[in-house]
Amino acid sequence: MQGRLFGAIEFNNNPNDRVYTPVDIARYIIKLFDPKGMILDPCRGGGSFYDNLPSPKDWCEIDEGKDFYDYTSKVDWIISNPPYSHFDEWLDHSFALSDNVVYLVPIAKVWKSWGTMMVIKKYGGIKKVLFIPASRCGFPFGFPCGAVHLVRVIRVRWKLYMRQNSVLKEEKEECDRK
Ligand SMILES: C[S@@+](CC[C@H](N)C(=O)[O-])C[C@H]1O[C@@H](n2cnc3c(N)ncnc32)[C@H](O)[C@@H]1O
């Protein structure tokens, strides 16, 4: 399969993009987050999430010719284990389609960069995290994993303080003066 072109970026066939969730873990995540209404699994793979979701539901899977980036219908929930190598673009598209997004990922992906945090902060925030050891997920890497529920509307204000270097420097100088 060819890498996919997204804007100027080409997504290659990163093997870590094709790790499949054990069915019991997918079921546990679905039970815990309890999605309702129209639910999309944007990258069905072998179906461990999709097959266990309540209806109504829909799916995409690039290997079966249904590219998530071409999906434009709004849905109530998105839930899955996404490809990791284009996580920011994947989040952007997910946020355009749904107010509730749950992804099982190596947990550091969520905090990995200023850009990712800005995308999440602009959307809303993090409502709930289920932390799972990677070994329990059967994934071929050692990073701890987590299912993260991202929401557009958060009832309690999410406090995430983001500081550019210049501001940090000013704040540090102010602390030093006190
Ligand atoms: C980490 S695997 C997880 C598969 C499945 N969700 C699971 O939990 O077992 C990510 C999946 O995303 C699919 N994928 C990658 N890019 C995609 C795209 N643009 N649209 C739809 N599916 C895509 C891959 O083929 C792969 O099956």
Ligand as a Chemical Component Dictionary entry (heavy atoms), coordinates in Angstrom:
data_LIG
# 
_chem_comp.id                   LIG 
_chem_comp.type                 NON-POLYMER 
_chem_comp.pdbx_formal_charge   0 
_chem_comp.three_letter_code    LIG 
# 
loop_
_chem_comp_atom.comp_id 
_chem_comp_atom.atom_id 
_chem_comp_atom.alt_atom_id 
_chem_comp_atom.type_symbol 
_chem_comp_atom.charge 
_chem_comp_atom.model_Cartn_x 
_chem_comp_atom.model_Cartn_y 
_chem_comp_atom.model_Cartn_z 
_chem_comp_atom.pdbx_ordinal 
LIG C1  C1  C 0  -2.893 1.010  15.547 1  
LIG S1  S1  S 1  -3.868 0.161  14.300 2  
LIG C2  C2  C 0  -5.330 -0.182 15.249 3  
LIG C3  C3  C 0  -6.384 -0.955 14.535 4  
LIG C4  C4  C 0  -7.686 -1.128 15.355 5  
LIG N1  N1  N 0  -8.306 0.170  15.580 6  
LIG C5  C5  C 0  -7.427 -1.774 16.694 7  
LIG O1  O1  O 0  -7.640 -1.147 17.721 8  
LIG O2  O2  O -1 -7.004 -2.943 16.708 9  
LIG C6  C6  C 0  -4.313 1.557  13.284 10 
LIG C7  C7  C 0  -5.135 1.225  12.058 11 
LIG O3  O3  O 0  -5.315 2.447  11.344 12 
LIG C8  C8  C 0  -5.428 2.147  9.959  13 
LIG N2  N2  N 0  -5.231 3.396  9.223  14 
LIG C9  C9  C 0  -4.073 4.082  9.013  15 
LIG N3  N3  N 0  -4.311 5.203  8.298  16 
LIG C10 C10 C 0  -5.653 5.237  8.079  17 
LIG C11 C11 C 0  -6.521 6.149  7.397  18 
LIG N4  N4  N 0  -6.047 7.254  6.808  19 
LIG N5  N5  N 0  -7.850 5.888  7.395  20 
LIG C12 C12 C 0  -8.338 4.769  7.982  21 
LIG N6  N6  N 0  -7.573 3.852  8.605  22 
LIG C13 C13 C 0  -6.248 4.092  8.663  23 
LIG C14 C14 C 0  -4.340 1.068  9.782  24 
LIG O4  O4  O 0  -4.537 0.337  8.611  25 
LIG C15 C15 C 0  -4.527 0.247  11.064 26 
LIG O5  O5  O 0  -5.455 -0.787 10.851 27 
# 
loop_
_chem_comp_bond.comp_id 
_chem_comp_bond.atom_id_1 
_chem_comp_bond.atom_id_2 
_chem_comp_bond.value_order 
_chem_comp_bond.pdbx_ordinal 
LIG C1  S1  SING 1  
LIG S1  C2  SING 2  
LIG S1  C6  SING 3  
LIG C2  C3  SING 4  
LIG C3  C4  SING 5  
LIG C4  N1  SING 6  
LIG C4  C5  SING 7  
LIG C5  O1  DOUB 8  
LIG C5  O2  SING 9  
LIG C6  C7  SING 10 
LIG C7  O3  SING 11 
LIG C7  C15 SING 12 
LIG O3  C8  SING 13 
LIG C8  N2  SING 14 
LIG C8  C14 SING 15 
LIG N2  C9  SING 16 
LIG N2  C13 SING 17 
LIG C9  N3  DOUB 18 
LIG N3  C10 SING 19 
LIG C10 C11 SING 20 
LIG C10 C13 DOUB 21 
LIG C11 N4  SING 22 
LIG C11 N5  DOUB 23 
LIG N5  C12 SING 24 
LIG C12 N6  DOUB 25 
LIG N6  C13 SING 26 
LIG C14 O4  SING 27 
LIG C14 C15 SING 28 
LIG C15 O5  SING 29 
# 
